[in-house]
Amino acid sequence: MEIPRISVDELKSMFDRGESVVILDVRQPEAYAGSNKKIKGAVYLDPNNDAAIKEYARGLDKNSTIVAYCT
């Protein structure tokens, strides 16, 4: 299954249109901790913690667009 990619401009357009978007920051812990570049409102999930990801996913609105980003 191919996962679609979007650009920063496409993401901004989604916000501008008022679409329901959940942004997941799934960078490695050291990359996340060492960066001052974070998207406002993004939820950080450690990609190495399967249990936390599954728990968070259960509560997601199935009608929202989910955007995950990493480095």
C-alpha positions as CSV (number, residue, x, y, z in Angstrom):
1,M,0.0,0.0,0.0
2,E,1.4,3.4,-1.0
3,I,1.1,6.1,1.6
4,P,0.3,9.5,0.0
5,R,2.6,12.4,0.7
6,I,1.6,16.0,1.0
7,S,3.6,19.2,0.9
8,V,3.7,21.9,3.6
9,D,1.6,24.1,1.3
10,E,-1.1,21.4,1.0
11,L,-1.2,21.0,4.7
12,K,-1.6,24.7,5.2
13,S,-4.4,24.7,2.7
14,M,-6.2,22.0,4.6
15,F,-6.0,24.1,7.8
16,D,-7.1,27.2,5.9
17,R,-10.2,25.3,4.7
18,G,-11.0,24.3,8.2
19,E,-10.5,20.6,7.6
20,S,-10.1,18.3,10.5
21,V,-6.4,17.4,10.6
22,V,-4.5,15.5,13.2
23,I,-0.7,16.0,13.0
24,L,1.5,13.3,14.5
25,D,5.2,14.0,15.1
26,V,6.8,10.6,14.9
27,R,10.5,11.5,14.9
28,Q,12.9,9.5,16.9
29,P,13.1,10.7,20.5
30,E,16.6,12.2,20.1
31,A,15.6,14.1,17.0
32,Y,12.4,15.4,18.6
33,A,14.2,16.5,21.8
34,G,17.1,18.2,19.9
35,S,14.9,20.2,17.6
36,N,13.3,23.6,18.1
37,K,11.2,23.1,15.0
38,K,7.8,21.7,16.0
39,I,4.4,22.1,14.4
40,K,2.0,23.9,16.7
41,G,-0.7,21.5,17.8
42,A,1.2,18.4,16.7
43,V,1.1,15.3,19.0
44,Y,4.4,13.7,19.6
45,L,4.4,9.9,19.6
46,D,7.6,7.9,20.1
47,P,7.7,5.6,17.0
48,N,9.4,2.9,19.2
49,N,6.4,2.7,21.5
50,D,3.9,0.5,19.8
51,A,1.6,0.4,22.8
52,A,1.3,4.2,23.0
53,I,0.7,4.5,19.3
54,K,-2.1,1.9,19.4
55,E,-3.7,3.5,22.4
56,Y,-3.6,6.9,20.8
57,A,-5.0,5.6,17.5
58,R,-8.0,4.1,19.3
59,G,-9.1,7.6,20.2
60,L,-8.7,9.2,16.8
61,D,-11.6,10.7,15.0
62,K,-12.1,8.4,12.0
63,N,-13.3,11.4,9.9
64,S,-10.0,13.3,10.5
65,T,-7.1,13.4,8.1
66,I,-4.1,12.1,9.9
67,V,-0.7,13.5,8.9
68,A,2.4,12.0,10.3
69,Y,5.9,13.5,9.9
70,C,9.4,12.4,10.7
71,T,12.9,13.0,9.7
